[in-house]
Amino acid sequence: MSRVVKETLYRLLVLPLVEYGSVLFDNCSACLKLRLERLHRNAAVIVTGAFKNSSFARLLNELGWDSLEDRRKLARLSLFKKMTLSAQYHKDGNVNEILVPEYLHSLAPPPQWVIGLGMYSEMLENLTM
């Protein structure tokens, strides 16, 4: 099987199962997070055909993949952005632009708090929905 086929199969069949609900279970123990990263590492080894003791950072770099930890962080920031935007749209009465259910956007902090996020505010602005 070619490298492209292996990578496509991993991205289509395995990665969605690993990342499903990742925003919710991101507060799991470090041991469980390590097990998930190990699965991601094994997939990188299989896709590239590298040795098992190869550098994980180099494998991710070669494949252009992010670590699962980074992917969960982006997913959390994306959800946070949707919550804050939906809260603002709900406040303005623009119900066609609500991006998350009411029980989530009602938890969003006030806009002045979001502005104070510092370095994360730029990341939030660059996220696509």
Secondary structure, DSSP 8 states (H G I E B T S, - for coil): --HHHHHHHIIIIIHHHHHTTHHHHTTS-HHHHHHHHHHHHHHHHHHHT--TTS-HHHHHHHHT---HHHHHHHHHHHHHHHHHHHHHHHHHT-GGG--S-HHHHTT---HHHHHTTTHHHHHHHH---
